Amino acid sequence: MAVEDKHITYRIYLVAFGIFLMAIAVAVKLTNIQWVEGDYYRKLAKERTVRNFVIPANKGNIYSADGSLLATSIPNYVIRFDAVAPKTEAFEKNVKSLADSLSFLLGKPASNFHSELRKARANHNRYYLVARDLSYTQYMKIKSFPLFKLGAYKGGIIVEQKTVREHPIGKIAERTIGYERLKPDGTPDGKGIEWAYRKYLNGKDGKILKQKIAKGQWKPIRDVNEVDPQDGYDVVSTIDVYIQDIAHHALLKQLQLYKADHGCVVVMETKTGYIKAISNLGRGSDKDSTYYETTNYAIAESHEPGSTYKLADLMALLEDKKVDTSAVYDSNGGTVIYSGKKVRDSHEGGYGKISLARGFEVSSNTVMVQAVYNNYKNNPEEFVNHLNNFGLNKPLGLPIQGEGKPYVPQPSDKNRWSAISLPWMAFGYGVSITPLQTLTFYNSVANNGEMVKPQFVSEIKEWNKTIKKFNKEVINPKVCSKETLDKVQAVLENVVKKGTGSKLYSKDFSMAGKTGTAQANYNRKDGTEKHYISSFVGYFPADQPKYSCIVVVHEPNTALNNYYGADVAGPVFKRIAQKIFTDAPSMNEIKNLNKKDTKQENSYAAYYKKASQKQTVVPNLKGMSGMDAVALLGNLRIKVKVVGFGKVKKQSVQPGQRFDESTVITLELS
């Protein structure tokens, strides 16, 4: 018996010791959680119930040179209802009035809202969708409705805000204005001004603290933000809406007429390099007559230019004093042969014996090729070095993403240089260049030898305050001598007067430039039809250039038996020049290009002054742009109806009259 008792005692001690060890382990674990891992678990619990959410900042606006809106951010609101939050007394007292108010604002039966709100209450729905895609005015109205005006905790209102990017002028210049978005893998990407100047446009995001109320559902803890978002700066582009509209429709008309695949046009201000218009139109996938801004061809598409490249031939020959414009060449019946390959003139039978200047004016391939080959065949590096010095072998370094790379074969590259490289590049084959790079080269001739970089943005602004200004950027202060410049300017003017561009000539205003027609698929072996690239590049007026312009049309329908640059691209160039200098003679002179635009400055100042003042009466909106007037009235919580486009001509409620929540103002724009 004593032995048994002894064993029992040992067992009791053993169990007690085990329990003691377990107690110690529990105590150690609790201590560890409390003092060592406590912060981690507290943080984890908080993150799972309370979290900071990002409030995206409103992007800045993009304006045209004359102050018109090209892109703007409009707030968009979603209203939800936490049906558990309101007390029973508050819910029962206000639910019918809330349903009536929602019905009036959203145009649905009050009985429907009444039923759904009660159903959400019965089902303990903490995230019931009330309305989406609301404007700021609608949001402010709904926020004042019965029950909702009690706030997030007492009234159950849940507000979610996002911004939508709008383009008031529609699809015109869409690819240049651009966009910013996320790729499928979550990395940011974009195009055009929106992407290139995003560090100015995007502003700084804010933060709002939200509490988890159900799986995947969160509601704000308080009515104020933890960190308020800071709106982005405004970007003032160089685009002139009037010239942009002319260029867009002139190109569209010609693409439709010739059933072309795609094309582009760029208008540049000669002295500054400011891009006043840029249009890139490609045919829709159904190959009908509808064209869209799908690709920025002017910037991205590098291709063989054809005869517009002959300007580089002439400048190199004159700079080296190899020959003068009066040197005579035999066009040899319109055909010359190099290494067994034929170079032909477009004019059957050639031009007989003509001067180098005349050869350029009529775009004779045989004359220009002979002039280059005969003078540089023993030292092709001398010729190619001129092309490099003209900047034809390197990109312009534009801030806009996707610039195409030019190509000039180099004699030192034995793998790509051949016996026909020199003669072929003399008439624009075997080389590659984008339309904007070609335009920049021609613009340097118009600008008395100074090559300036194309600019798409003139300044960054915060209301009426300039944050950053983008002045003229010189690429090359002198592309050639004054003697050479005088001669090539005269020849370019003669191209329009009596050369391949003679159909464009007008006694009313002078133009200078060069036609180009290149076969894009001359190496075809599959029996496909020939594809041509028709172009015209030049400047106007010829004597005192204000603008330079390039037009490129790809694959005009050969069945129409007309695919030459003078006939396909030339009329677009002429239409733009005509409209600018005939329809808008006030644009003939550009005084002091560095002077501030008073109209634009005053517009900013007027809007800023009115927006910053606390208003109790209706402001005078006459003369303001429509978008600015709508934004100003929206901030005053006044309902607005807009008729027409442009600037405010009339307002239905006169300035100085008091307003209240029921006030509606109709704006007539023109």
WOCORGI-V921075 format. One record per backbone hydrogen bond with DSSP energy under -0.5 kcal/mol. NH is the residue of the N-H (numbers start at 1). CO is the residue of the C=O. If there is no record, write none. Layout:
# WOCORGI-V921075
nh=NH co=CO
nh=NH co=CO
This chain:
# WOCORGI-V921075
nh=5 co=1
nh=6 co=2
nh=7 co=3
nh=8 co=4
nh=9 co=5
nh=10 co=6
nh=11 co=7
nh=12 co=8
nh=13 co=9
nh=14 co=10
nh=15 co=11
nh=16 co=12
nh=17 co=13
nh=18 co=14
nh=19 co=15
nh=20 co=16
nh=21 co=17
nh=22 co=18
nh=23 co=19
nh=24 co=20
nh=25 co=21
nh=26 co=22
nh=27 co=23
nh=28 co=24
nh=29 co=25
nh=30 co=26
nh=31 co=27
nh=32 co=28
nh=33 co=29
nh=34 co=30
nh=35 co=31
nh=36 co=31
nh=36 co=32
nh=37 co=32
nh=38 co=32
nh=41 co=37
nh=42 co=38
nh=43 co=39
nh=44 co=40
nh=45 co=41
nh=46 co=42
nh=47 co=43
nh=48 co=44
nh=49 co=45
nh=49 co=46
nh=50 co=46
nh=51 co=210
nh=53 co=208
nh=55 co=206
nh=56 co=54
nh=60 co=201
nh=62 co=71
nh=63 co=61
nh=63 co=235
nh=64 co=68
nh=65 co=239
nh=67 co=64
nh=70 co=62
nh=71 co=62
nh=72 co=166
nh=74 co=164
nh=76 co=162
nh=77 co=134
nh=78 co=160
nh=79 co=131
nh=80 co=158
nh=81 co=128
nh=82 co=156
nh=83 co=81
nh=83 co=125
nh=85 co=82
nh=86 co=82
nh=91 co=87
nh=92 co=88
nh=93 co=89
nh=94 co=90
nh=95 co=91
nh=98 co=94
nh=99 co=95
nh=100 co=96
nh=101 co=97
nh=102 co=98
nh=103 co=99
nh=104 co=100
nh=105 co=101
nh=106 co=102
nh=107 co=103
nh=113 co=109
nh=114 co=110
nh=115 co=111
nh=116 co=112
nh=117 co=113
nh=118 co=114
nh=119 co=115
nh=120 co=116
nh=121 co=117
nh=122 co=118
nh=123 co=119
nh=124 co=121
nh=125 co=120
nh=126 co=124
nh=128 co=81
nh=130 co=79
nh=130 co=128
nh=131 co=79
nh=134 co=77
nh=139 co=135
nh=140 co=136
nh=141 co=137
nh=142 co=138
nh=143 co=139
nh=144 co=140
nh=144 co=141
nh=145 co=142
nh=148 co=146
nh=149 co=145
nh=150 co=147
nh=151 co=148
nh=154 co=150
nh=155 co=151
nh=156 co=151
nh=156 co=152
nh=157 co=151
nh=158 co=80
nh=160 co=78
nh=162 co=76
nh=164 co=74
nh=166 co=72
nh=166 co=164
nh=168 co=166
nh=170 co=167
nh=172 co=169
nh=174 co=171
nh=177 co=173
nh=178 co=174
nh=179 co=191
nh=181 co=189
nh=183 co=187
nh=186 co=183
nh=189 co=181
nh=191 co=179
nh=193 co=176
nh=194 co=177
nh=195 co=191
nh=196 co=192
nh=197 co=193
nh=198 co=195
nh=200 co=197
nh=201 co=197
nh=202 co=198
nh=204 co=230
nh=206 co=55
nh=207 co=227
nh=208 co=53
nh=210 co=51
nh=211 co=219
nh=212 co=49
nh=213 co=217
nh=214 co=217
nh=217 co=214
nh=219 co=211
nh=221 co=209
nh=222 co=209
nh=226 co=207
nh=227 co=207
nh=230 co=204
nh=231 co=229
nh=232 co=58
nh=233 co=200
nh=234 co=461
nh=235 co=61
nh=236 co=234
nh=236 co=459
nh=237 co=63
nh=237 co=235
nh=238 co=456
nh=240 co=276
nh=241 co=239
nh=244 co=240
nh=245 co=241
nh=246 co=242
nh=247 co=243
nh=248 co=244
nh=249 co=245
nh=250 co=246
nh=251 co=247
nh=252 co=248
nh=253 co=249
nh=254 co=250
nh=255 co=251
nh=256 co=252
nh=257 co=253
nh=258 co=254
nh=259 co=256
nh=260 co=255
nh=261 co=554
nh=262 co=554
nh=263 co=281
nh=264 co=552
nh=265 co=279
nh=266 co=550
nh=267 co=277
nh=268 co=548
nh=269 co=274
nh=270 co=268
nh=270 co=546
nh=273 co=269
nh=275 co=455
nh=276 co=267
nh=276 co=274
nh=277 co=267
nh=279 co=265
nh=281 co=263
nh=282 co=292
nh=283 co=261
nh=284 co=290
nh=287 co=284
nh=292 co=282
nh=294 co=292
nh=297 co=295
nh=299 co=296
nh=300 co=296
nh=301 co=297
nh=302 co=300
nh=303 co=301
nh=303 co=433
nh=306 co=428
nh=308 co=305
nh=309 co=306
nh=310 co=307
nh=311 co=308
nh=312 co=309
nh=313 co=309
nh=314 co=310
nh=315 co=311
nh=316 co=312
nh=317 co=313
nh=318 co=314
nh=319 co=315
nh=320 co=316
nh=321 co=318
nh=322 co=317
nh=323 co=317
nh=327 co=324
nh=329 co=354
nh=331 co=329
nh=331 co=352
nh=334 co=331
nh=335 co=331
nh=335 co=332
nh=336 co=343
nh=338 co=341
nh=341 co=338
nh=343 co=336
nh=344 co=342
nh=345 co=334
nh=348 co=346
nh=349 co=333
nh=350 co=347
nh=354 co=329
nh=354 co=352
nh=356 co=327
nh=357 co=325
nh=359 co=355
nh=360 co=356
nh=361 co=357
nh=362 co=358
nh=363 co=360
nh=364 co=359
nh=365 co=363
nh=368 co=364
nh=369 co=365
nh=370 co=366
nh=371 co=367
nh=372 co=368
nh=373 co=369
nh=374 co=370
nh=375 co=371
nh=376 co=372
nh=377 co=373
nh=379 co=376
nh=382 co=379
nh=383 co=379
nh=384 co=380
nh=385 co=381
nh=386 co=382
nh=386 co=383
nh=387 co=383
nh=388 co=384
nh=389 co=385
nh=390 co=386
nh=391 co=388
nh=392 co=387
nh=394 co=391
nh=404 co=299
nh=407 co=432
nh=413 co=410
nh=414 co=412
nh=416 co=413
nh=417 co=413
nh=421 co=418
nh=424 co=420
nh=425 co=421
nh=426 co=422
nh=427 co=424
nh=428 co=425
nh=429 co=424
nh=432 co=407
nh=433 co=303
nh=435 co=301
nh=436 co=298
nh=438 co=434
nh=439 co=435
nh=440 co=436
nh=441 co=437
nh=442 co=438
nh=443 co=439
nh=444 co=440
nh=445 co=441
nh=445 co=442
nh=446 co=442
nh=447 co=443
nh=448 co=445
nh=449 co=444
nh=450 co=447
nh=451 co=449
nh=451 co=476
nh=452 co=450
nh=453 co=473
nh=455 co=273
nh=458 co=236
nh=459 co=236
nh=460 co=468
nh=461 co=234
nh=462 co=465
nh=465 co=462
nh=467 co=460
nh=467 co=465
nh=468 co=460
nh=470 co=458
nh=471 co=469
nh=474 co=472
nh=475 co=451
nh=475 co=473
nh=476 co=451
nh=479 co=449
nh=485 co=481
nh=486 co=482
nh=487 co=483
nh=488 co=484
nh=489 co=485
nh=490 co=486
nh=491 co=487
nh=492 co=488
nh=493 co=489
nh=494 co=490
nh=495 co=491
nh=496 co=492
nh=497 co=493
nh=498 co=494
nh=499 co=494
nh=499 co=495
nh=500 co=361
nh=501 co=495
nh=502 co=499
nh=504 co=501
nh=505 co=502
nh=512 co=539
nh=513 co=492
nh=514 co=537
nh=516 co=535
nh=518 co=533
nh=520 co=518
nh=520 co=531
nh=521 co=531
nh=522 co=519
nh=524 co=521
nh=533 co=518
nh=534 co=532
nh=534 co=553
nh=535 co=516
nh=536 co=551
nh=537 co=514
nh=538 co=549
nh=539 co=512
nh=540 co=547
nh=541 co=510
nh=546 co=540
nh=547 co=540
nh=548 co=268
nh=549 co=538
nh=550 co=266
nh=551 co=536
nh=552 co=264
nh=553 co=534
nh=554 co=262
nh=555 co=532
nh=557 co=258
nh=560 co=557
nh=561 co=558
nh=567 co=564
nh=568 co=564
nh=569 co=565
nh=570 co=565
nh=572 co=569
nh=573 co=569
nh=574 co=570
nh=575 co=571
nh=576 co=572
nh=577 co=573
nh=578 co=574
nh=579 co=575
nh=580 co=576
nh=581 co=577
nh=582 co=578
nh=583 co=578
nh=583 co=579
nh=584 co=579
nh=587 co=584
nh=588 co=585
nh=589 co=586
nh=591 co=589
nh=595 co=592
nh=598 co=596
nh=601 co=597
nh=602 co=598
nh=603 co=599
nh=604 co=600
nh=605 co=601
nh=606 co=602
nh=607 co=603
nh=608 co=604
nh=609 co=605
nh=610 co=606
nh=611 co=607
nh=612 co=608
nh=613 co=609
nh=615 co=613
nh=618 co=657
nh=621 co=619
nh=623 co=648
nh=624 co=621
nh=626 co=646
nh=629 co=625
nh=630 co=626
nh=631 co=627
nh=632 co=628
nh=633 co=629
nh=634 co=630
nh=635 co=631
nh=636 co=632
nh=637 co=634
nh=638 co=633
nh=639 co=663
nh=641 co=665
nh=643 co=667
nh=648 co=624
nh=649 co=668
nh=650 co=668
nh=652 co=666
nh=654 co=652
nh=656 co=618
nh=657 co=654
nh=659 co=616
nh=663 co=660
nh=665 co=639
nh=667 co=641
nh=667 co=665
nh=668 co=650
nh=669 co=643
nh=669 co=667
nh=670 co=647
